[in-house]
Amino acid sequence: MSAQSAEELALAQLLVQSLNLDGIEPGAIAPDAALFGQNPGSLGLDSIDALEIALAISQKYGVELKSDDEATKKSFASLRALSAFVQQKRVGQ
């Protein structure tokens, strides 16, 4: 397991806070682990959680995540992918 970057940790903290993930420490979220699904190691999030994440990211970072955008869908694969996507969008603003 690789360590989180500062940006990934900040995003993990936002996920834990906005989704009320009791008992999960932000620093313990593996950057490359799946966010969705029921696979071992994944956070087990669902489509409602995706909406909450998109709202929280929009409010904190000013980045809009569009559900009909294929790049947005791919960004939800892991914490690392989501963090990279958000950082890329912030630079492009």
C-alpha positions in Angstrom: 0.0 0.0 0.0 1.4 3.4 -0.9 1.1 6.4 1.3 -1.4 9.2 0.8 -0.2 12.6 -0.6 -1.2 15.7 1.3 -4.0 16.3 -1.3 -5.3 12.7 -0.9 -5.3 13.1 2.9 -7.3 16.3 2.6 -9.8 14.7 0.3 -10.0 11.6 2.5 -10.8 13.9 5.4 -13.6 15.5 3.3 -15.0 12.0 2.4 -15.0 10.8 6.0 -16.6 14.1 7.2 -19.2 14.5 4.5 -20.3 10.8 4.4 -20.2 10.4 8.2 -17.9 7.4 7.9 -17.7 6.6 11.6 -14.8 4.4 12.6 -12.8 5.2 9.5 -9.6 7.2 9.9 -8.9 9.4 6.8 -5.2 8.4 6.9 -6.2 4.7 6.8 -8.0 4.9 3.4 -5.7 3.2 0.9 -5.1 5.6 -2.0 -5.5 2.9 -4.7 -8.4 1.0 -3.0 -11.8 1.0 -4.7 -14.2 3.6 -3.3 -17.3 1.7 -4.5 -18.5 -1.9 -4.4 -18.3 -4.6 -1.8 -14.8 -5.9 -2.6 -12.4 -6.5 0.3 -10.5 -3.2 0.9 -13.1 -1.0 -0.7 -15.0 1.6 1.2 -18.3 0.1 0.0 -19.8 3.4 -1.1 -22.9 3.6 -3.3 -24.5 6.0 -5.8 -26.0 8.2 -3.0 -22.5 8.6 -1.6 -21.3 9.6 -5.0 -23.8 12.5 -5.0 -22.7 13.5 -1.5 -19.0 13.4 -2.6 -19.7 15.5 -5.7 -21.5 18.1 -3.6 -18.8 18.2 -1.0 -16.1 18.6 -3.6 -18.0 21.3 -5.4 -18.4 23.3 -2.1 -14.9 22.9 -0.9 -12.9 23.0 -4.2 -15.3 24.7 -6.6 -15.0 21.7 -9.0 -18.1 20.4 -10.7 -18.3 16.7 -11.1 -20.7 15.9 -14.0 -22.4 12.5 -13.9 -22.6 12.3 -17.7 -18.8 12.8 -18.1 -16.8 9.6 -18.6 -13.7 11.2 -17.0 -15.7 12.0 -13.9 -16.9 8.4 -13.7 -13.4 7.1 -14.0 -12.2 9.5 -11.3 -14.4 7.7 -8.7 -12.3 4.5 -9.0 -10.1 5.4 -6.0 -9.0 8.1 -3.7 -5.9 8.7 -5.8 -7.9 8.9 -9.0 -10.4 11.3 -7.5 -7.7 13.5 -6.0 -5.8 13.7 -9.2 -9.0 14.6 -11.1 -9.9 17.3 -8.6 -6.4 18.8 -8.7 -6.4 18.7 -12.5 -9.7 20.5 -12.7 -8.6 23.1 -10.1 -5.5 23.9 -12.2 -7.6 24.3 -15.3 -9.9 26.9 -13.8 
